[in-house]
C-alpha cells in the first residue's frame, strides 16, 4: 500500500475538513467580535470529552461528540448567565467559567488515568495526533470500493460530517447569522432571536472543536478559528467572499503545515519531523501576518501606498495652485502648504509626466496645467466664501481649512466637491473666483 494514501492523505483530508469548518464558523465569531469565545469553548470541551470516555471506556465518535459539544455549550451558557446576573462583562465571565472547566477536565483525566491504562491522554486532547489517522482498507479491496471506504478512519468521517453539517447550517441560517453578527438590535427589531442564533453558533463551534481534538487538538484549533478569518478580513469587505477566502486559507494552512512538518525538518534542521498540528497552527499565523502586511485591500503596504499617492496628489495640486496664484499677481497670498522634500520631488515629477508643468529649473504651467490649477483655486475660494458666509468665520480664519477642503472629491476618482458659487463670484479677500472648468 502506498504510504501517501495510507498515512498522508487521510491526515491531510482530516486536517483540511477541520480547518475549513473552523474558518467558516470563525468568520461569524470574528464579525461578532467574539473570537475569544472559540478559545473559551476549546477549553471547556475537556470535561465532556473525558466524561464521555469514562462512561463508554472508548473513544466512540458519537459519545465523544455529544460529551464535548454538550460541555462547550453548557459552559458558554453558564458564562452568559454569570454575565447577566453578576453585573460583569463577557470577558470576565468567560475568564471565570472556561479555565475552571478546563481544570475540571484535567482533574477528571488524571483520575481516569489513576484507575488504569486509558486510551486518552492530555497531549492527544490538547495538541492532537495526526499521525494516528491511518486509512488501511483490506488488501483485496479497491480503495474506492464499499469495503475500502468503510475502512476510512473515523476521525476523517467525523471531521467531514461536521463540515457538511456546519456548511448546511450556515447556508440555512445565513440571513439570521448575518443580521445577528452585524447588527443585533436590528435583528431583534426584525423579529429574529439573536440569542438562539448565538447559541446555535456556539453549538456548531463546540462540534468543530470536538471533531478537531484528535487532528490538531482542542487548544491549537484556536489558531484555525481566528487566523484564517482574520486574514480573509484583510482581503474583502463582503461576507460571502470572506467566508470562501477564510476556508481557502484554512485548507492551505492544513496542507502546507502537514507537508512542512513532515519534510522540511529533515531537509533544513536534520531532525525527523515536527508536530503537524503545531506546524498547521504556525502556518495559519504566517498567513495572517502576510495578509496584514501585503493584502491588496487593507494590508499595511497597500495602505501606506495609498497614503503616499494621496500625499503626492495633494502636493501636485498645491504646486499647480501656487503657480496659478503667482501668475495672477496682485496682493500677496496666504502661505502655501509645505510638503516633505521627497513628496515635493514626486509631485513635480507627476506634474511633468502629466503635462501640467514644463520641465526645467523654473517650472511653469502648461495649458492643461492652467486649466486644472484654475479648478483647484476655484474650489479653494468657493470654500473660503462658504466658510465666511455659512459658518460665520472671519476671512483671515478660512485659508487653512480651505487648503484641505479644496482637495476633497466625491468618492475615489470622482468630481471635486465644491459649494454653490455666490452671485458676485468673489472670495472673501476680493479676489475673483475662476470660472468652472470646461473639458479638461
C-alpha positions in Angstrom: 0.0 0.0 0.0 1.2 3.5 -0.8 2.2 5.5 2.3 0.8 8.5 0.6 -2.7 7.0 0.5 -2.5 5.2 3.8 -0.9 7.8 6.0 -0.6 11.2 4.4 -3.9 11.5 2.5 -6.3 10.8 5.4 -4.3 13.0 7.7 -4.3 15.9 5.3 -8.0 15.5 4.5 -8.9 15.4 8.1 -6.9 18.5 8.9 -8.4 20.2 5.8 -12.0 19.4 6.9 -11.3 20.7 10.4 -9.6 23.9 9.1 -12.5 24.6 6.6 -15.1 24.2 9.4 -13.2 26.4 11.8 -12.7 29.1 9.2 -16.4 29.2 8.2 -17.6 29.4 11.8 -14.7 31.6 12.9 -15.8 34.2 10.3 -19.0 34.8 12.2 -17.3 34.8 15.6 -14.9 37.4 14.2 -17.7 39.6 12.9 -19.5 39.3 16.3 -16.2 40.3 18.0 -16.4 37.1 19.9 -13.3 35.3 18.6 -12.2 34.7 22.2 -15.3 32.6 22.6 -13.7 30.0 20.3 -10.8 29.9 22.7 -13.1 29.6 25.6 -15.1 26.7 24.0 -12.0 24.9 23.1 -11.0 24.8 26.8 -14.5 23.9 28.1 -15.0 20.8 26.0 -12.4 19.0 28.0 -14.7 17.8 30.8 -17.2 16.5 28.3 -14.6 14.5 26.3 -13.2 12.9 29.5 -16.7 12.2 30.9 -17.7 10.5 27.6 -14.6 8.4 27.7 -15.1 7.4 31.3 -18.7 6.4 30.7 -18.0 4.4 27.5 -14.4 3.3 28.1 -13.7 4.1 24.5 -13.2 7.0 22.1 -16.5 6.3 20.4 -17.1 9.2 18.0 -20.7 9.7 18.9 -20.2 9.7 22.6 -17.1 12.0 22.4 -19.0 14.3 20.1 -22.1 14.5 22.3 -20.0 14.9 25.5 -17.7 17.6 24.2 -20.3 19.6 22.4 -22.6 19.5 25.5 -19.8 20.6 27.8 -18.9 23.5 25.5 -22.5 24.7 25.1 -23.2 24.4 28.8 -20.1 26.4 29.7 -21.0 29.1 27.2 -24.5 29.3 28.6 -23.2 29.4 32.2 -20.8 32.3 31.2 -23.8 34.2 29.8 -25.8 33.6 33.0 -22.9 35.0 35.0 -22.6 38.0 32.7 -26.2 38.9 33.1 -26.7 38.3 36.8 -23.3 39.1 38.3 -23.1 42.5 36.6 -19.9 41.8 34.8 -18.7 41.9 31.3 -18.4 39.0 28.9 -14.7 38.7 29.1 -14.7 38.4 32.9 -17.5 35.8 32.7 -15.5 33.7 30.2 -12.4 34.2 32.3 -14.2 32.6 35.3 -16.0 29.7 33.6 -13.7 28.3 31.0 -10.4 28.0 33.0 -12.4 26.3 35.7 -14.0 23.9 33.1 -10.6 23.2 31.7 -9.1 22.5 35.1 -12.0 20.1 35.9 -11.3 18.3 32.7 -7.7 17.8 33.6 -8.6 16.6 37.1 -11.0 14.1 35.6 -8.4 12.9 33.1 -5.8 12.3 35.8 -8.5 10.5 37.8 -9.2 8.2 34.9 -5.5 7.5 34.4 -5.1 6.6 38.1 -7.7 3.8 37.7 -5.8 2.1 35.0 -4.4 2.5 31.4 -6.6 4.7 29.3 -6.7 5.3 25.5 -6.8 9.0 26.1 -4.1 11.4 27.2 -3.8 15.1 27.7 -1.4 15.6 24.8 -3.8 14.0 22.4 -6.7 16.2 23.6 -4.7 19.4 23.7 -2.4 19.1 20.7 -3.9 16.3 18.5 -2.1 13.5 16.8 -2.5 13.4 13.0 0.0 10.6 12.7 -2.5 8.2 14.2 -5.1 8.8 11.4 -4.5 5.9 9.0 -6.5 4.5 6.1 -5.9 0.8 5.9 -8.5 -1.0 3.7 -8.4 -4.8 3.3 -5.6 -5.8 0.9 -8.0 -7.4 -1.5 -10.4 -4.4 -1.6 -10.0 -1.4 -4.0 -9.5 1.9 -2.3 -12.8 3.4 -3.6 -14.9 0.2 -3.1 -17.5 -0.1 -0.4 -15.1 -2.1 1.7 -12.3 0.3 1.1 -14.4 3.4 2.0 -15.8 1.6 5.1 -12.2 1.4 6.4 -11.8 5.2 6.3 -10.6 6.5 9.7 -13.3 7.6 12.0 -11.6 11.0 12.6 -11.9 11.8 8.9 -15.5 10.7 8.8 -16.4 12.8 11.8 -14.5 15.8 10.5 -16.2 15.6 7.1 -19.6 15.1 8.7 -19.1 18.2 10.9 -18.0 20.2 7.9 -21.1 19.2 5.9 -23.4 19.9 8.8 -21.7 23.3 9.5 -22.0 24.4 5.9 -25.6 23.3 5.7 -26.4 25.1 9.0 -24.7 28.3 7.8 -26.5 28.1 4.5 -29.9 27.7 6.1 -29.3 30.4 8.7 -27.2 32.7 6.6 -29.6 35.7 6.8 -30.0 35.2 10.6 -26.3 34.8 11.2 -25.5 37.9 9.1 -28.1 40.1 10.8 -27.1 38.9 14.3 -23.4 39.4 13.5 -23.6 42.9 12.1 -26.5 44.5 14.0 -28.0 42.5 16.9 -30.5 45.4 17.7 -31.8 45.3 14.1 -32.1 41.6 14.3 -34.3 41.9 17.4 -36.4 44.6 15.6 -36.8 42.3 12.6 -38.3 39.6 14.7 -35.3 37.3 14.9 -33.9 35.8 18.0 -30.2 36.6 18.1 -29.8 34.7 21.4 -30.8 31.5 19.7 -28.6 32.3 16.7 -25.7 32.8 19.1 -26.4 29.6 20.9 -26.5 27.7 17.6 -23.2 29.2 16.6 -21.7 28.2 19.9 -23.0 24.7 19.5 -21.5 24.4 16.0 -18.2 25.8 17.3 -18.2 23.2 20.0 -18.8 20.5 17.5 -15.9 21.7 15.4 -13.6 21.8 18.4 -14.6 18.2 19.3 -14.0 17.0 15.7 -10.6 18.7 15.8 -9.3 17.3 19.1 -7.6 14.3 17.5 -6.4 16.2 14.5 -5.0 19.5 15.7 -6.0 19.3 19.4 -8.6 21.3 21.3 -6.1 24.1 22.0 -4.3 24.6 18.7 -7.7 24.6 17.0 -7.9 28.2 18.3 -5.5 29.3 15.6 -7.8 27.9 12.9 -10.8 29.6 14.4 -9.1 33.0 14.4 -6.2 33.3 11.9 -7.9 32.3 8.6 -11.0 34.5 9.2 -8.8 37.4 10.3 -6.6 37.0 7.2 -9.6 36.9 4.9 -11.0 40.0 6.5 -7.9 41.9 5.2 -8.8 41.0 1.6 -12.5 41.9 1.3 -15.4 43.7 2.8 -18.1 41.3 1.6 -19.2 38.4 3.7 -19.5 35.6 1.1 -16.1 36.1 -0.4 -14.7 36.5 3.1 -16.0 33.0 4.1 -14.6 31.5 0.9 -11.2 33.1 1.4 -11.1 32.1 5.0 -11.8 28.5 4.1 -9.1 28.6 1.5 -6.6 29.9 4.0 -7.6 27.2 6.4 -7.2 24.4 3.9 -3.9 25.9 2.7 -2.7 26.0 6.3 -3.6 22.4 6.8 -1.9 21.1 3.7 1.2 23.3 3.9 1.6 22.7 7.6 1.4 18.9 7.2 3.9 19.0 4.4 6.4 21.2 6.2 6.1 19.2 9.4 6.9 16.0 7.6 9.6 17.0 5.1 11.1 20.4 6.0 12.7 19.5 9.3 14.8 16.7 7.7 15.9 18.9 4.9 16.6 22.0 6.9 17.1 21.1 10.6 18.3 17.5 10.2 15.6 16.1 12.5 12.9 13.5 11.6 9.8 15.6 11.8 7.8 18.2 13.8 4.3 18.2 15.2 1.9 18.5 12.3 -0.8 20.3 14.4 1.8 22.8 15.7 3.0 23.5 12.1 -0.6 23.9 10.9 -1.3 26.5 13.6 2.0 28.2 12.8 1.2 28.3 9.0 -2.2 29.9 9.8 -0.3 32.6 11.8 2.1 33.2 8.9 -0.8 33.6 6.5 -2.4 36.1 8.9 0.9 38.0 9.2 1.3 38.0 5.4 -2.3 39.3 5.0 -1.7 42.1 7.5 1.4 43.1 5.6 0.5 42.6 1.9 -3.3 42.3 1.4 -4.2 44.5 -1.5 -7.3 45.9 0.2 -6.4 46.6 3.9 -2.8 45.5 4.1 -0.1 47.7 5.7 1.8 48.1 2.4 -1.4 48.9 0.4 -2.5 51.5 3.0 1.0 53.1 3.0 1.0 53.3 -0.8 -2.5 54.8 -0.9 -1.4 57.4 1.7 1.7 58.2 -0.4 -0.3 58.5 -3.6 -2.8 60.8 -1.8 0.1 63.0 -0.4 1.7 63.2 -3.9 -1.7 64.2 -5.4 -2.3 66.9 -2.9 1.3 68.2 -3.3 0.8 68.2 -7.0 -2.4 70.2 -6.8 -0.8 72.6 -4.3 2.1 73.1 -6.8 -0.3 73.9 -9.6 -2.4 76.3 -7.4 0.8 78.1 -6.2 1.9 78.6 -9.8 -1.6 79.8 -10.8 -1.7 82.4 -7.9 1.8 83.6 -8.9 0.6 84.2 -12.4 -2.3 86.2 -11.1 -0.2 88.9 -9.5 -1.9 91.3 -7.2 -1.6 91.5 -3.4 0.4 88.7 -1.7 -1.5 85.5 -1.0 -1.6 83.5 2.3 1.3 81.0 2.8 1.1 77.8 0.8 1.4 74.3 2.4 4.9 72.9 3.0 5.5 69.2 2.0 8.4 67.0 2.7 11.2 67.1 0.1 10.5 63.6 -1.2 6.8 64.4 -1.7 7.7 67.6 -3.5 10.0 65.8 -5.9 7.4 63.1 -6.6 4.7 65.8 -7.1 6.9 67.8 -9.5 7.7 64.6 -11.4 4.0 63.7 -11.5 3.1 67.1 -12.8 5.7 66.9 -15.5 4.6 63.4 -16.6 1.0 64.5 -16.9 2.0 67.6 -18.9 0.8 70.1 -16.3 4.1 71.9 -16.0 7.1 72.5 -18.1 10.3 70.8 -17.1 13.4 72.7 -16.1 14.9 74.7 -13.3 11.8 77.0 -13.2 8.6 75.1 -13.9 5.6 76.9 -15.4 2.1 75.9 -16.1 1.1 74.4 -19.4 -2.4 75.0 -20.8 -3.6 71.7 -19.3 -2.0 72.6 -16.0 -3.5 76.0 -16.0 -7.0 74.6 -16.5 -6.5 72.1 -13.6 -5.0 74.9 -11.4 -8.0 77.1 -12.1 -10.3 74.3 -11.0 -8.3 73.9 -7.7 -8.2 77.7 -7.0 -11.9 77.9 -7.8 -12.6 75.2 -5.2 -10.4 76.9 -2.7 -12.0 80.3 -3.0 -15.6 78.8 -3.0 -14.8 77.0 0.2 -13.4 80.3 1.7 -16.6 82.1 0.7 -18.7 79.3 2.1 -16.9 79.3 5.5 -17.4 83.0 5.8 -21.0 83.2 4.6 -22.4 80.0 6.1 -20.0 79.1 9.0 -19.6 82.7 10.3 -15.8 82.6 10.3 -13.6 85.7 9.7 -11.8 86.0 6.3 -8.4 85.6 8.0 -9.5 82.3 9.5 -10.6 80.3 6.5 -7.4 79.8 4.4 -6.0 76.8 6.2 -9.4 75.0 6.2 -9.9 75.7 2.5 -6.4 74.3 1.7 -7.7 70.9 3.0 -11.2 71.2 1.5 -10.1 72.1 -2.0 -8.7 68.5 -2.5 -11.9 66.7 -1.4 -13.6 64.6 -4.1 -16.9 62.8 -4.4 -15.6 59.3 -3.8 -12.5 57.7 -5.3 -11.7 59.4 -8.6 -15.0 61.5 -8.5 -15.5 65.2 -9.2 -14.2 67.8 -6.9 -16.6 68.7 -4.1 -17.4 72.4 -4.2 -20.1 74.6 -2.6 -22.5 76.5 -4.8 -21.0 79.7 -6.2 -22.1 83.1 -4.8 -23.7 85.7 -7.1 -20.8 88.1 -7.1 -18.1 85.4 -7.8 -15.6 87.0 -5.4 -13.8 85.3 -2.5 -13.6 86.9 1.0 -10.4 88.6 0.0 -11.9 90.3 -3.0 -10.2 88.0 -5.5 -12.2 86.7 -8.5 -13.4 83.1 -8.4 -12.2 81.4 -11.6 -14.9 80.1 -13.9 -15.9 76.4 -13.7 -13.7 74.1 -15.8 -14.9 73.1 -19.3 -13.5 70.0 -20.9 -10.1 69.1 -19.5 
